């Protein structure tokens, strides 16, 4: 891997760490981080496949109350680097390399929680320093302290990424091959279960009596093998537009029993 690629990977890792807090450009999301690392290392196809697969797992990762979600940034960056090194060590298929990287991603995401705890603990004194600066009316100092605290989150991911980059590719390949079959199969099964749980969490947050028919219809249509992803996306957009138009028609109704929250029911009540 060239020096330029190494620098770009560390930069992406740094941005991913900051985005885990900022949520502005979504660099910490697996689909973005893995794709960018694949791009700068010349493994774009493998990066997209890994990012898309990990994104399915990370769909249900969210901070709820005091519960902190697994660290998607560290999982994305570290697994992408391991993928690139596995592909560069010797002739190995993308499918096998992605499977091995996914098996490591979930434990890395859990390990990232420990790093997050350390960084957030170190950020507590910075908050008190910002309070003192606010009492002094020093806005510039508050800004720099804020930037420093956010950069700490970036360093949290950049340092492990740099360490992984300087580990020989042969060592990574040997470590992957030394994993027993029961462990790799167990992690693959666990990863599949995490995907199902992620979907269930998202559906649980979005599920209402109005959207269930669209979900069922999409589930059935997705089983039609002749349809491409573009066709499925077009159907989804069309259904969304239909629902939005029905919502407007139902919400603007002046007759009947008023707006019940069900656009289809409101329209039918008018008749």
Buried (B, 14 or more C-beta within 10 A) or exposed (E): BEEEBBEBBBBBBBBBBBBBBBEEEEBBBBBBBBBBBBBBBBBBEBBBBBBBBBBBBBBBBEEEEEEBBBBBBBBBBBBBBBBBBBBBBEEBEBEEBBBBBBBBBBBBBEBBBEBBEEBBEEBEEBEEBBEEBEEEEBEEBBEEBBEEBBBBBBBBBBBBBBEBBEEEBEEBBEBBEEEEEEEBEEBBEBBEEBBEBBBEBEBEEEEEEBEEEBEEEEEEBEEEEEBEEEEBEEBBEEBEEEBEEBBEBBEEBEEBEEBEEBBBBBBEBEE
